[in-house]
Amino acid sequence: MAIRPDRASAAAHDATHDMDRPRTGGNQTGAGSPTTTQQAVQEVTSMTDTVEAGRERGRVDAAWAALAVHDVLRRSEAKGDSFEVGHDDLPVDATGWLDWHTHEYLPAFRAWSEAMYRLADVLGSEFPGRHPFRLRPVCERIVANANSVQPGELADHAFGGGAR
């Protein structure tokens, strides 16, 4: 077994490839130097810009979802507060209350909890906590900045019943 090709096969190879010509589309101005087309192309957006835009979109989506889910939870809680309570602090209509609790309140509460975990994950150290008096202003500011409106104007752009 030969490591190098023999002289006869090397001569045959040289005869068929007598000249090394540049390929079409290759860099004609020299190795490593940009062409005029390459020099004219400017970067419009960078990967960093794309990542930052994605993060901001995630913040806005999480804040919007938190506001909408909180409104649904508040409406559900208001309905639960409307049940008549007897002398033992239990609802008089226990069947209706259990139906409300199982089919309206618990799903709304679970959705709100999931929205809080998502918001806490997206905001990190900026997460204000779960209390509505701290949570709603931060979320409204994030959504308002993204929509170029004032936070007080968000009631007109209601997420789930308007800002409260």
N, C-alpha and C positions, 0 to 999 in steps of 0.2 A: 504494500500500500504506500503510495507516494504522498508526501506531504505537500510538495509543490507540483504544479502542473508541468508536464514535460514541455520542451521547447517547441515541438510541433504544434501542440494545441494552443500554446501562447501565440505563436505566429499566425495561426488561423484566426484567432480572436482579434488580433491587431488588424488583420486585413479586412475584416467585416466592419470594424469600428475605427475607421481611419481618422476621424476627427470628432472631438467632443464639442457638440454644438449646444448653445443654450436652448432650453425648452421655451416654448411660447408661454407667456404669462409669468415667466421667471423674472427675477430682479435684474434688469439690464444695466443698472448703474453701479453695480459692484456689490459684493457680499456685505450684507448688514446695513447698507445705506438705504434709507426710505426713498420710495419713488415720489414724484410730485403729487400723485393721487393720495398716497399715504400721508404726505405732509399736509394736505388740504383737509383731511378728515379730522374733525374735532370731537372729543368725547362730550356727549350731551348729558347723559346721566351716568352715574357710577353705581357700582353694586352697593356701596354704602348708602347712597340716596334711596335705592330701592328697598333696602332693609329698613331704613328709618321710616319710609312711607308706609311700609307694612306694619311696623310697630305702632305708628300713630293710628292707622286704620284699626288695628286691634284694640287700642285704647278707646277709640270712639265707639266701636261696636260693643265692647264690654260695658262702657258707661251707659250707652243707649239701652242695652238689655237690662242693666241693673235698674234703671229708672222705670222701664216698662213693667218689669216683673214686680217691682215694689208697688206700683200703682194697682196691679192685679191683687197683690197680697192685701193691700189696704182695703180694697173694696170687699174682699172676702172676709176680712176681720170685721168690717162694719156690719156685714150681714150676720155674722156670728154674734155680734153685740146686740142685735135686734131681737134675739130670742128672749122670750119672757122667762124670768127666773122665779122659782118658787121660794118659799120661806127657808128651805134648806140650801139655797144658792145653787141648786141644780136646775137645768132647763125643764120647764113644764112639758114641752114637746120634745121628749128625749129621742124619739125616733127621727124627727126632723133635724134635730141637732146632730145626731150621729151621721145622718145622711150628708148634711152640710160639711161636717168635719172630715169625713172620709173622701167625699167626691169633689169638694171645692177647696177647703182650707189646706189639707195636707199636700195636694199637688201644687198649690200656689206657694206654700212654704218651701217645698223641695226645690221648686224652680228658683225661688229667691236665694236659697242657700247655694245652689250651683252657680248662680250669677255672682254671688259674693266671692266664692272661691275663684272664679275666673277673673273677676275684677281685682282681687288681691294679688293674683298671679301676674296680671298685666301691669298693674300700677306699682307693685313692689313696695318700697318704703313710702311712697306717696299715698298708699291706701289709707283713708281716713278712719276706718273702722266701720262697723255695721250699723251704727245708730243713724237714723235718717237725717237728724239735724246736722251731722257732719258729712254724711255720705252724699246727700242730694246736691248740695252746693258744688262739690267737687265734680260730680258727674255732669251736672248742668253746665259747668264752665267748660269741661272737655268737649261736650256735644256742641255748645254754642260756638266755641272757637273753631271747630271743624265746619260748622255751617255758616260762619260769619254773621251771627246774630248775637244780641245781648242775652244773657241768661234769663232775664225777666220776660223776654219775648218767646221763650220756649213753650209757654202754655198754648200759643197759637199753633205750634208744630207738635201737637200732643203725641206722646209715645204710647200712652196707655190710659189716657184720661186727663192729660195736662199736668203741668208742674204744680205742685202743692207746697 
